[in-house]
Amino acid sequence: MQARAMRREFSFQEVKLGDPDSKMTAEDVRGVLSLQYPEIATAAISGPEAVGDTMKYTFERAIGSKG
């Protein structure tokens, strides 16, 4: 039996995003990716969900009302 690290994959609104650094926490990754996708800054993180040899995280847009 061999142990190997699972890779991580992030997604936001059906867009697959790479993992900038596997040593970062999911919250740190959110901070880095929010520079390119500002809506990620307030998004909730769901996951990880194991799919094959990949751990999938999803940024879910915060839904709320203004005012």
Biopython code that builds the backbone (N, CA, C, O; Angstrom):
import numpy as np
from Bio.PDB.StructureBuilder import StructureBuilder

atoms = [
    (1, "MET", "N", (0.840, -1.175, 0.000)),
    (1, "MET", "CA", (0.000, 0.000, 0.000)),
    (1, "MET", "C", (0.884, 1.236, 0.000)),
    (1, "MET", "O", (1.842, 1.326, 0.767)),
    (2, "GLN", "N", (0.555, 2.188, -0.866)),
    (2, "GLN", "CA", (1.320, 3.421, -0.960)),
    (2, "GLN", "C", (0.460, 4.600, -0.536)),
    (2, "GLN", "O", (-0.733, 4.665, -0.832)),
    (3, "ALA", "N", (1.087, 5.513, 0.154)),
    (3, "ALA", "CA", (0.385, 6.744, 0.524)),
    (3, "ALA", "C", (0.898, 7.863, -0.365)),
    (3, "ALA", "O", (2.102, 8.002, -0.579)),
    (4, "ARG", "N", (-0.031, 8.657, -0.881)),
    (4, "ARG", "CA", (0.411, 9.814, -1.650)),
    (4, "ARG", "C", (-0.546, 10.965, -1.387)),
    (4, "ARG", "O", (-1.728, 10.780, -1.098)),
    (5, "ALA", "N", (0.007, 12.138, -1.498)),
    (5, "ALA", "CA", (-0.774, 13.337, -1.215)),
    (5, "ALA", "C", (-1.819, 13.555, -2.306)),
    (5, "ALA", "O", (-1.567, 13.338, -3.491)),
    (6, "MET", "N", (-2.987, 13.986, -1.872)),
    (6, "MET", "CA", (-4.042, 14.289, -2.835)),
    (6, "MET", "C", (-3.874, 15.732, -3.298)),
    (6, "MET", "O", (-3.492, 16.602, -2.515)),
    (7, "ARG", "N", (-4.154, 15.973, -4.542)),
    (7, "ARG", "CA", (-4.074, 17.349, -5.029)),
    (7, "ARG", "C", (-5.375, 18.064, -4.722)),
    (7, "ARG", "O", (-6.407, 17.429, -4.505)),
    (8, "ARG", "N", (-5.322, 19.392, -4.704)),
    (8, "ARG", "CA", (-6.513, 20.181, -4.405)),
    (8, "ARG", "C", (-6.951, 20.928, -5.654)),
    (8, "ARG", "O", (-6.141, 21.328, -6.490)),
    (9, "GLU", "N", (-8.260, 21.098, -5.748)),
    (9, "GLU", "CA", (-8.840, 21.858, -6.855)),
    (9, "GLU", "C", (-9.897, 22.786, -6.263)),
    (9, "GLU", "O", (-10.702, 22.380, -5.425)),
    (10, "PHE", "N", (-9.878, 24.016, -6.708)),
    (10, "PHE", "CA", (-10.842, 25.003, -6.248)),
    (10, "PHE", "C", (-11.717, 25.410, -7.418)),
    (10, "PHE", "O", (-11.267, 25.422, -8.564)),
    (11, "SER", "N", (-12.978, 25.748, -7.128)),
    (11, "SER", "CA", (-13.863, 26.221, -8.195)),
    (11, "SER", "C", (-14.738, 27.347, -7.666)),
    (11, "SER", "O", (-15.035, 27.436, -6.474)),
    (12, "PHE", "N", (-15.141, 28.209, -8.605)),
    (12, "PHE", "CA", (-16.011, 29.333, -8.297)),
    (12, "PHE", "C", (-16.877, 29.585, -9.515)),
    (12, "PHE", "O", (-16.365, 29.869, -10.598)),
    (13, "GLN", "N", (-18.177, 29.484, -9.347)),
    (13, "GLN", "CA", (-19.143, 29.688, -10.431)),
    (13, "GLN", "C", (-18.773, 28.890, -11.678)),
    (13, "GLN", "O", (-18.657, 29.441, -12.773)),
    (14, "GLU", "N", (-18.592, 27.596, -11.495)),
    (14, "GLU", "CA", (-18.305, 26.653, -12.589)),
    (14, "GLU", "C", (-16.912, 26.845, -13.210)),
    (14, "GLU", "O", (-16.598, 26.191, -14.205)),
    (15, "VAL", "N", (-16.080, 27.716, -12.652)),
    (15, "VAL", "CA", (-14.729, 27.934, -13.164)),
    (15, "VAL", "C", (-13.752, 27.182, -12.264)),
    (15, "VAL", "O", (-13.736, 27.385, -11.050)),
    (16, "LYS", "N", (-12.942, 26.318, -12.863)),
    (16, "LYS", "CA", (-11.937, 25.595, -12.098)),
    (16, "LYS", "C", (-10.725, 26.493, -11.914)),
    (16, "LYS", "O", (-10.223, 27.094, -12.864)),
    (17, "LEU", "N", (-10.267, 26.569, -10.673)),
    (17, "LEU", "CA", (-9.130, 27.416, -10.334)),
    (17, "LEU", "C", (-8.012, 26.540, -9.790)),
    (17, "LEU", "O", (-8.268, 25.573, -9.071)),
    (18, "GLY", "N", (-6.804, 26.868, -10.124)),
    (18, "GLY", "CA", (-5.672, 26.086, -9.653)),
    (18, "GLY", "C", (-5.369, 26.341, -8.184)),
    (18, "GLY", "O", (-5.915, 27.257, -7.568)),
    (19, "ASP", "N", (-4.506, 25.528, -7.649)),
    (19, "ASP", "CA", (-4.060, 25.655, -6.264)),
    (19, "ASP", "C", (-2.754, 26.445, -6.280)),
    (19, "ASP", "O", (-1.737, 25.937, -6.752)),
    (20, "PRO", "N", (-2.763, 27.690, -5.769)),
    (20, "PRO", "CA", (-1.547, 28.501, -5.828)),
    (20, "PRO", "C", (-0.394, 27.943, -4.995)),
    (20, "PRO", "O", (0.769, 28.115, -5.360)),
    (21, "ASP", "N", (-0.703, 27.277, -3.881)),
    (21, "ASP", "CA", (0.332, 26.717, -3.023)),
    (21, "ASP", "C", (-0.322, 25.668, -2.131)),
    (21, "ASP", "O", (-1.222, 25.986, -1.354)),
    (22, "SER", "N", (0.120, 24.441, -2.236)),
    (22, "SER", "CA", (-0.513, 23.350, -1.487)),
    (22, "SER", "C", (-0.310, 23.469, 0.025)),
    (22, "SER", "O", (-0.989, 22.783, 0.789)),
    (23, "LYS", "N", (0.601, 24.316, 0.462)),
    (23, "LYS", "CA", (0.831, 24.500, 1.893)),
    (23, "LYS", "C", (-0.109, 25.540, 2.501)),
    (23, "LYS", "O", (-0.175, 25.671, 3.723)),
    (24, "MET", "N", (-0.833, 26.276, 1.666)),
    (24, "MET", "CA", (-1.766, 27.298, 2.144)),
    (24, "MET", "C", (-3.064, 26.658, 2.616)),
    (24, "MET", "O", (-3.467, 25.609, 2.114)),
    (25, "THR", "N", (-3.714, 27.294, 3.582)),
    (25, "THR", "CA", (-5.039, 26.845, 3.989)),
    (25, "THR", "C", (-6.049, 27.289, 2.932)),
    (25, "THR", "O", (-5.733, 28.122, 2.082)),
    (26, "ALA", "N", (-7.244, 26.744, 2.984)),
    (26, "ALA", "CA", (-8.287, 27.141, 2.029)),
    (26, "ALA", "C", (-8.606, 28.629, 2.187)),
    (26, "ALA", "O", (-8.900, 29.304, 1.201)),
    (27, "GLU", "N", (-8.551, 29.144, 3.416)),
    (27, "GLU", "CA", (-8.809, 30.566, 3.647)),
    (27, "GLU", "C", (-7.719, 31.440, 3.023)),
    (27, "GLU", "O", (-8.006, 32.507, 2.481)),
    (28, "ASP", "N", (-6.465, 30.979, 3.102)),
    (28, "ASP", "CA", (-5.363, 31.709, 2.477)),
    (28, "ASP", "C", (-5.522, 31.721, 0.957)),
    (28, "ASP", "O", (-5.274, 32.736, 0.307)),
    (29, "VAL", "N", (-5.936, 30.590, 0.402)),
    (29, "VAL", "CA", (-6.164, 30.504, -1.049)),
    (29, "VAL", "C", (-7.279, 31.472, -1.453)),
    (29, "VAL", "O", (-7.192, 32.128, -2.490)),
    (30, "ARG", "N", (-8.328, 31.556, -0.624)),
    (30, "ARG", "CA", (-9.416, 32.503, -0.901)),
    (30, "ARG", "C", (-8.854, 33.919, -0.983)),
    (30, "ARG", "O", (-9.232, 34.680, -1.873)),
    (31, "GLY", "N", (-7.962, 34.278, -0.072)),
    (31, "GLY", "CA", (-7.362, 35.607, -0.082)),
    (31, "GLY", "C", (-6.575, 35.891, -1.348)),
    (31, "GLY", "O", (-6.663, 36.984, -1.907)),
    (32, "VAL", "N", (-5.808, 34.913, -1.800)),
    (32, "VAL", "CA", (-5.011, 35.081, -3.019)),
    (32, "VAL", "C", (-5.918, 35.184, -4.246)),
    (32, "VAL", "O", (-5.729, 36.063, -5.086)),
    (33, "LEU", "N", (-6.904, 34.287, -4.350)),
    (33, "LEU", "CA", (-7.778, 34.269, -5.526)),
    (33, "LEU", "C", (-8.736, 35.460, -5.559)),
    (33, "LEU", "O", (-9.230, 35.825, -6.626)),
    (34, "SER", "N", (-9.004, 36.068, -4.403)),
    (34, "SER", "CA", (-9.921, 37.211, -4.380)),
    (34, "SER", "C", (-9.320, 38.438, -5.066)),
    (34, "SER", "O", (-10.044, 39.378, -5.393)),
    (35, "LEU", "N", (-8.015, 38.437, -5.284)),
    (35, "LEU", "CA", (-7.399, 39.533, -6.034)),
    (35, "LEU", "C", (-7.871, 39.522, -7.485)),
    (35, "LEU", "O", (-8.037, 40.577, -8.097)),
    (36, "GLN", "N", (-8.086, 38.335, -8.030)),
    (36, "GLN", "CA", (-8.558, 38.197, -9.406)),
    (36, "GLN", "C", (-10.082, 38.110, -9.477)),
    (36, "GLN", "O", (-10.693, 38.590, -10.432)),
    (37, "TYR", "N", (-10.686, 37.499, -8.467)),
    (37, "TYR", "CA", (-12.136, 37.327, -8.406)),
    (37, "TYR", "C", (-12.633, 37.948, -7.099)),
    (37, "TYR", "O", (-12.745, 37.237, -6.100)),
    (38, "PRO", "N", (-12.934, 39.254, -7.071)),
    (38, "PRO", "CA", (-13.293, 39.941, -5.829)),
    (38, "PRO", "C", (-14.462, 39.322, -5.064)),
    (38, "PRO", "O", (-14.507, 39.430, -3.839)),
    (39, "GLU", "N", (-15.398, 38.686, -5.742)),
    (39, "GLU", "CA", (-16.546, 38.088, -5.062)),
    (39, "GLU", "C", (-16.144, 36.922, -4.161)),
    (39, "GLU", "O", (-16.898, 36.553, -3.261)),
    (40, "ILE", "N", (-14.979, 36.342, -4.389)),
    (40, "ILE", "CA", (-14.511, 35.234, -3.569)),
    (40, "ILE", "C", (-14.208, 35.703, -2.147)),
    (40, "ILE", "O", (-14.272, 34.907, -1.211)),
    (41, "ALA", "N", (-13.883, 36.971, -1.974)),
    (41, "ALA", "CA", (-13.519, 37.496, -0.648)),
    (41, "ALA", "C", (-14.615, 37.265, 0.385)),
    (41, "ALA", "O", (-14.321, 37.055, 1.561)),
    (42, "THR", "N", (-15.871, 37.301, -0.040)),
    (42, "THR", "CA", (-16.987, 37.100, 0.891)),
    (42, "THR", "C", (-17.675, 35.752, 0.701)),
    (42, "THR", "O", (-18.700, 35.478, 1.325)),
    (43, "ALA", "N", (-17.111, 34.921, -0.156)),
    (43, "ALA", "CA", (-17.720, 33.624, -0.447)),
    (43, "ALA", "C", (-17.467, 32.630, 0.675)),
    (43, "ALA", "O", (-16.453, 32.697, 1.370)),
    (44, "ALA", "N", (-18.402, 31.713, 0.837)),
    (44, "ALA", "CA", (-18.237, 30.606, 1.780)),
    (44, "ALA", "C", (-17.445, 29.502, 1.078)),
    (44, "ALA", "O", (-17.532, 29.335, -0.139)),
    (45, "ILE", "N", (-16.684, 28.761, 1.855)),
    (45, "ILE", "CA", (-15.905, 27.652, 1.305)),
    (45, "ILE", "C", (-16.587, 26.353, 1.700)),
    (45, "ILE", "O", (-16.786, 26.085, 2.885)),
    (46, "SER", "N", (-16.948, 25.541, 0.702)),
    (46, "SER", "CA", (-17.500, 24.225, 1.005)),
    (46, "SER", "C", (-16.497, 23.176, 0.570)),
    (46, "SER", "O", (-15.769, 23.359, -0.406)),
    (47, "GLY", "N", (-16.468, 22.093, 1.293)),
    (47, "GLY", "CA", (-15.530, 21.030, 0.989)),
    (47, "GLY", "C", (-14.541, 20.886, 2.125)),
    (47, "GLY", "O", (-14.659, 21.568, 3.143)),
    (48, "PRO", "N", (-13.605, 20.039, 1.968)),
    (48, "PRO", "CA", (-13.244, 19.349, 0.735)),
    (48, "PRO", "C", (-14.099, 18.113, 0.490)),
    (48, "PRO", "O", (-14.581, 17.460, 1.416)),
    (49, "GLU", "N", (-14.263, 17.824, -0.780)),
    (49, "GLU", "CA", (-14.974, 16.631, -1.220)),
    (49, "GLU", "C", (-13.977, 15.786, -1.997)),
    (49, "GLU", "O", (-13.390, 16.250, -2.974)),
    (50, "ALA", "N", (-13.790, 14.561, -1.568)),
    (50, "ALA", "CA", (-12.841, 13.675, -2.238)),
    (50, "ALA", "C", (-13.465, 13.106, -3.507)),
    (50, "ALA", "O", (-14.509, 12.455, -3.466)),
    (51, "VAL", "N", (-12.803, 13.366, -4.639)),
    (51, "VAL", "CA", (-13.226, 12.832, -5.929)),
    (51, "VAL", "C", (-11.980, 12.227, -6.575)),
    (51, "VAL", "O", (-11.117, 12.948, -7.077)),
    (52, "GLY", "N", (-11.899, 10.918, -6.557)),
    (52, "GLY", "CA", (-10.698, 10.257, -7.079)),
    (52, "GLY", "C", (-9.500, 10.629, -6.223)),
    (52, "GLY", "O", (-9.516, 10.437, -5.008)),
    (53, "ASP", "N", (-8.462, 11.163, -6.857)),
    (53, "ASP", "CA", (-7.264, 11.570, -6.119)),
    (53, "ASP", "C", (-7.221, 13.082, -5.896)),
    (53, "ASP", "O", (-6.153, 13.651, -5.671)),
    (54, "THR", "N", (-8.389, 13.728, -5.961)),
    (54, "THR", "CA", (-8.474, 15.181, -5.832)),
    (54, "THR", "C", (-9.407, 15.573, -4.696)),
    (54, "THR", "O", (-10.469, 14.978, -4.515)),
    (55, "MET", "N", (-8.998, 16.577, -3.936)),
    (55, "MET", "CA", (-9.849, 17.171, -2.912)),
    (55, "MET", "C", (-10.427, 18.444, -3.527)),
    (55, "MET", "O", (-9.687, 19.371, -3.858)),
    (56, "LYS", "N", (-11.755, 18.485, -3.679)),
    (56, "LYS", "CA", (-12.401, 19.619, -4.340)),
    (56, "LYS", "C", (-13.019, 20.567, -3.319)),
    (56, "LYS", "O", (-13.772, 20.157, -2.435)),
    (57, "TYR", "N", (-12.683, 21.840, -3.464)),
    (57, "TYR", "CA", (-13.235, 22.914, -2.651)),
    (57, "TYR", "C", (-14.044, 23.818, -3.571)),
    (57, "TYR", "O", (-13.659, 24.050, -4.717)),
    (58, "THR", "N", (-15.158, 24.324, -3.072)),
    (58, "THR", "CA", (-16.001, 25.219, -3.869)),
    (58, "THR", "C", (-16.219, 26.510, -3.106)),
    (58, "THR", "O", (-16.572, 26.500, -1.927)),
    (59, "PHE", "N", (-16.004, 27.626, -3.796)),
    (59, "PHE", "CA", (-16.326, 28.929, -3.231)),
    (59, "PHE", "C", (-17.757, 29.243, -3.642)),
    (59, "PHE", "O", (-18.072, 29.323, -4.829)),
    (60, "GLU", "N", (-18.613, 29.420, -2.648)),
    (60, "GLU", "CA", (-20.035, 29.696, -2.919)),
    (60, "GLU", "C", (-20.329, 31.142, -2.602)),
    (60, "GLU", "O", (-20.078, 31.624, -1.497)),
    (61, "ARG", "N", (-20.860, 31.815, -3.584)),
    (61, "ARG", "CA", (-21.165, 33.239, -3.460)),
    (61, "ARG", "C", (-22.115, 33.497, -2.313)),
    (61, "ARG", "O", (-23.096, 32.776, -2.128)),
    (62, "ALA", "N", (-21.820, 34.527, -1.549)),
    (62, "ALA", "CA", (-22.695, 34.915, -0.449)),
    (62, "ALA", "C", (-23.943, 35.573, -1.048)),
    (62, "ALA", "O", (-23.846, 36.482, -1.872)),
    (63, "ILE", "N", (-25.102, 35.100, -0.623)),
    (63, "ILE", "CA", (-26.353, 35.649, -1.119)),
    (63, "ILE", "C", (-27.010, 36.403, 0.026)),
    (63, "ILE", "O", (-27.178, 35.872, 1.124)),
    (64, "GLY", "N", (-27.364, 37.601, -0.235)),
    (64, "GLY", "CA", (-27.998, 38.404, 0.801)),
    (64, "GLY", "C", (-28.711, 39.581, 0.164)),
    (64, "GLY", "O", (-28.715, 39.751, -1.055)),
    (65, "SER", "N", (-29.303, 40.373, 1.007)),
    (65, "SER", "CA", (-30.011, 41.547, 0.477)),
    (65, "SER", "C", (-29.314, 42.802, 0.956)),
    (65, "SER", "O", (-28.737, 42.838, 2.042)),
    (66, "LYS", "N", (-29.375, 43.806, 0.147)),
    (66, "LYS", "CA", (-28.803, 45.094, 0.511)),
    (66, "LYS", "C", (-29.828, 45.903, 1.293)),
    (66, "LYS", "O", (-31.040, 45.770, 1.123)),
    (67, "GLY", "N", (-29.285, 46.735, 2.145)),
    (67, "GLY", "CA", (-30.192, 47.673, 2.810)),
    (67, "GLY", "C", (-30.420, 47.390, 4.169)),
    (67, "GLY", "O", (-31.166, 48.110, 4.833)),
]
sb = StructureBuilder()
sb.init_structure("model")
sb.init_model(0)
sb.init_chain("A")
sb.init_seg("    ")
for serial, (resi, resn, name, xyz) in enumerate(atoms, 1):
    if name == "N":
        sb.init_residue(resn, " ", resi, " ")
    sb.init_atom(name, np.array(xyz, "f"), 0.0, 1.0, " ", f" {name:<3s}", serial, name[0])
structure = sb.get_structure()
